[in-house]
Amino acid sequence: MLRKFLKRLINEIKHIISINWTFSDVGKHWDETTDYNDINEKTYTYFRRFVDADNFFDLPEKKYTLDICSRTGNGSLFFWKKGKISKVVCADVTQKMQEMCKNLLSQYPIDFGVQYFNSYPLPFNNNEFETILSFETIEHLPNPKIFIQELYRTLKPDGHLVLTTPNILWEPVHWFSAIFNIHHSEGPHRFIRQKTVQKWLKQAGFKIIKQKTFILVPGGPKSLKRLGEKLEEILPNFILNLFGLRQTYICKK
């Protein structure tokens, strides 16, 4: 037990002090996170990234979609079931999760493909996709400003980007959860300030249609989570922006 704890502690310290990392570093971490689905199936905040985005903005239906860093494909499946996806490319830096994604989506009549990538530019044409989904990705990839520029390049004019990323104030909570084995490690990453995300989106050319920060209560009894959801409905945005867990942006090219 102590040895495992120390290993987790050392790993998180490495992530905390890391300034630069590579696509391969990120891919290696997710390749080794073999319990990703098992953990997130029990995690209240995980599926809310999809549910909140869907409730927040009614995406156009049946669009050719890029799910960037799709991990095991849960986001693609969710939005396909909602009728928002006609065809989807699930791209990622982790080959093992690409296999898990294929295994999941193959169980449904979804027109999909997978694409591994490990560098910029992203392996897609200019103006290729009608919708791009980017859930909890920008904080992991090297050179996130370039990543946003690449999303703009590959999105069609008038296309939509859904981008989520954790609030920077929650980063110590993620470290604590990983060290004490409450949740899987986030691996190489750095949470990004809201003003910085907004600046990069606008500099790339995106118009931010809507922005909101969700989740005040990340877990606990159902009554406590329901209270958190009620507070999210009534509290002003500046409070949510300060204390909420997840930034959600709806953008248009």
N, C-alpha and C positions, 0 to 999 in steps of 0.2 A: 504493500500500500504506500509506504513512504517513498519507495523508489519511483513508483508511477507518479506520485504527487510531485516529486522533485523534477521528473522529466517534463511534466506539464508546465511547471513553473519556469524551468529553463527555456522551454519553447516559447512561452508567452513573453518572457523578457527579451528574447531574440526578436520577436515581432515588434515589441514596443520600441526598441532602440534602432530598429532597421530604418534606414533612410531610403535606400533603393533596393528594388527586387525585380526579378525578371518574370516573364510569362511562364517560364519553366518552373520557377519557384512556386507560383500560384497553382499551376497544374499539378505539381507534385503533392502539394497540400491536399487538394481535393481528391486526387487519386487515392490518397491514404485515408480519407474520411469515409470509410466503408459503411458507417452506421448513419449516414446523412439522412436517409428517408426514415429510418426507425426513430431517430431523435425528433425530426421535424413533424412527424405524424402526431406526436404528443405535445407539440409546441404551439400554443395559442397564437403567438405573433407571426408564425411562419405563413399560414394560409391567408392571414389578413392582408398580406402584401398584395395578393391578387384580388381579394374581395373588396378591400377599400378602394383600390384603383378602379375597379369595375363600377362600384356604387358612386364614385366621385365624378366619373365622366363616362358618357355613353359613346364608346368608340364606334366608328362606322363598321358595318357588318361585312363579313366575308372578304377580308383583305389579305393580300400577300404579305406575310409577316416575317420579320427577323426576331427571334428570341435569342438575344445575345447573352452568353454565359447562362444557358438554359439549365445547367446542372442536370437533374434527372428528368426534366420535361414536364414537371407539374404545372408550370405556368402556361405552357403551350396547350396542355390538355384542358386546363380550366377555361381559357379563352376560346378554344375550339368548341367546347360544350356550350358556351354562351353565344355561339354563332358569329364570333368576331373574326375568325380565321378561315380562309379558304385553303391556303397553302402556307406552310411554315418551314423556315430553315432554323434549326437549333444549332447554334454555334457555341463553341466552348474551348477552353484551354486545357481541359481535362479529358483524356481519352476514355478513362474508366467510366466516368459519368455519361459520356456520349453513348457508351454501350448500354448503360442503364436507361438512358433516354430512349434509345431505339427499342429496347425491350418493352418499355411502357407504352409508347405511342403505337407500336406494331399491333397492340391489342385492340386498336380502334381504327375505323376507316378514315384516317387522317392522311392527307397528302403532305408528307413531310420529308425532309432530308436533314442530315447532320453535316456539320462542317467544323473541323478542327482548325484552330489558328494559334500562332505563337509569336506574332509580330504585327507591326503596322507597315503599310496600310492593311485594313481588313480585307479579306479575300472576296470582295463583292464589288459589283459595278456601281458607277455613279447612278443615283436616282433609281435604285433597283426595287426598294421595298415601299409598300404603302403604309405599313405600321411597323414600328420597332418597339419591342418590350425589353427593358433593361432593369431587372429587379436585383437590387443589392449587388451591383457589379462595379460601379465607378470607383468605389473605395478600394477595390482589390487590384485593379490593373495598373501596370506601369504607365506613367505619363497620362493621367486621367483627362487633362485638357485636350490632348491629341485624340483620345478616345471619343470625346464628345464631338470633336470636329469630324471624325470618321463616321459617326452616326448621322451627322448632318449630310455628309457627302453621299451616303448610301440610301438616304430617304428621298422618296419622290417629292416634288413640290406639292404642297397642301397635305402631305402625309403627316401622321401623328407619331410622336414619341411619348411613351410612358416610362418614366425614370423614377426609381425609388432608391434611397440611400439612408442609412441610419443617421440620427442626430449625433453630432460630435460629443455632446454631454453624456451619451450612453456608452462611450468607448470603455471606460473603467469597469462598467457592469459586464461587458462582454469578456474582458480580460479575467475578471473575477470568476465568471461562470465557467470559463475554460480551465482555469487553474484548479478549481474545486470540482471539476467533472460534472457540472450541472448541465452544460451544453457543449456541443463541439466547438473547437477553436475556429476562429475566423481566419487563421493563417496569416500570410503576409497581407497587410492592409493598413489604411489610415483613413479614418472618418474625416469628412470634409465639411468645413463651415458652410452654412446655408448661403451666405452672401457670395462665397467663392463659387459654389455650384451655379447660382443664378448668373453671376458674371460670365462664367465660361459658356453657359447655354446661350446667352445673348451675344457674346462675342463670336460664337460659331455661326450665328444667324437665326437661331430658334426664337420664336415668339412663345413666351410662357403664357398659356391660356389660363391655367389654374394651378395653384400650389397650396398644399395643406400638409400639416404634420399630424400624424395619427398615433394612437396608442399611448395612453397614460399609465395603464395598469397592464403589465406584460404577462401576468399569470396570477395564480391563486384560485380561490373558490369562485364558482360561477357568479355568485352575488357580487363579489368584488370586481370581477371583470365587467359585469353589466353596469355597475356604477361608473367604472372608467369610461365605458362607451357612452353613457349618458352625459358625463362631463365633457367628452369630446364634442358632443352636439351643441352644448350651451356655452362653453368657455370661448373667449375671444381668441383670434388667431395668434396674437402675440404671446399669449400664455402657452398655447400648444406648440408654437415654434420654439419656445424656450425649453419646455419640459417633455414634449412628446418624443416618442422613440423613432418614428420613421418619417422622413421627408418624402412627399409624393409630388411629382411634377408631371403635368400634361402639357406637352409642347407641340407646336405646329411649325412646319417648314414653309 
